[in-house]
């Protein structure tokens, strides 16, 4: 009976390790890959190096994207994996009520 308990402790530890560390990383990696697969031309992105640019073209065969920086229109070629995030610009609707008192 005690050998069964001694075997159960490491197995329980491995299950907890899987749930706490490996499972969230797998989910994060799938979400990141989905983001890379859904990049479109004219999306605003931020690279892992901090460059903010707009996607000009996508070459899925070479796994590359051409990015253009905003003010000086410099075009640079990056690997898709160097893109950190896609910038989502939300436009807030401002409701201005006229005060006719």
SULUR-V982270 format. One record per residue. N is the residue number from 0. PHI is phi in degrees with one decimal (none if undefined). OMEGA is omega in whole degrees, 0 to 359 (NA if undefined). D_CENTER is the distance of its C-alpha to the mean C-alpha in Angstrom with 1 decimal. Layout:
# SULUR-V982270
n,phi,omega,d_center
N,PHI,OMEGA,D_CENTER
N,PHI,OMEGA,D_CENTER
This chain:
# SULUR-V982270
n,phi,omega,d_center
0,none,182,48.4
1,-69.6,177,47.2
2,-68.5,176,45.7
3,-66.1,179,43.7
4,-66.4,179,42.4
5,-64.9,177,41.7
6,-79.6,182,39.6
7,-69.6,182,37.8
8,-63.0,178,36.5
9,-65.7,178,34.4
10,-65.0,177,33.1
11,-62.8,177,32.1
12,-62.3,179,30.4
13,-66.0,178,28.3
14,-65.6,178,27.3
15,-64.4,177,26.3
16,-60.5,179,24.3
17,-63.0,183,22.5
18,-68.1,184,21.7
19,-81.5,188,20.6
20,-109.4,190,18.7
21,-80.2,182,17.9
22,-61.3,178,17.0
23,-63.4,179,14.2
24,-66.3,177,12.7
25,-64.2,178,13.2
26,-63.4,180,11.5
27,-62.9,180,8.3
28,-66.3,178,8.6
29,-65.8,179,9.5
30,-64.4,179,6.7
31,-64.7,179,4.2
32,-64.9,176,7.5
33,-62.9,177,8.1
34,-61.6,180,5.6
35,-64.8,180,7.3
36,-70.3,183,10.5
37,-101.0,177,10.5
38,-68.6,179,10.5
39,-123.0,175,14.0
40,-62.5,181,16.6
41,77.6,173,16.9
42,-73.7,175,13.3
43,-92.1,184,12.8
44,-128.9,172,10.0
45,-121.3,180,9.9
46,-77.9,179,10.2
47,-66.3,177,10.1
48,-87.1,176,13.8
49,98.1,179,13.6
50,-78.7,177,14.8
51,-97.8,186,14.3
52,-153.9,178,15.3
53,-109.2,180,15.8
54,-75.7,179,15.2
55,-98.1,178,18.8
56,-150.5,181,18.8
57,-128.2,176,16.9
58,-117.5,183,18.7
59,-69.9,180,17.5
60,-65.9,180,20.6
61,-93.4,182,19.8
62,61.9,182,16.0
63,-124.1,173,16.2
64,-131.2,174,15.4
65,-102.2,182,17.8
66,-113.9,179,16.7
67,-124.1,178,19.3
68,-76.8,190,19.6
69,-68.1,191,21.2
70,-73.7,187,24.7
71,-103.7,176,26.0
72,58.1,177,24.4
73,-74.8,179,23.7
74,-104.6,181,21.9
75,-132.7,177,20.0
76,-100.2,179,18.7
77,-126.5,168,15.6
78,-73.5,180,14.2
79,-58.6,182,11.1
80,-68.0,179,9.7
81,-82.7,178,10.4
82,-80.3,181,7.8
83,-88.6,182,5.7
84,-147.5,171,4.7
85,-101.5,181,7.0
86,-80.9,177,9.9
87,-105.6,181,11.7
88,-92.6,179,15.3
89,-94.7,178,17.4
90,-105.1,179,21.1
91,-87.3,178,23.3
92,-86.2,180,26.7
93,-100.2,181,29.4
94,-98.7,179,32.6
95,-101.6,180,35.6
96,-97.9,178,38.8
97,-79.6,182,42.0
98,-101.5,182,44.6
99,-105.4,181,48.0
100,-89.1,NA,50.2
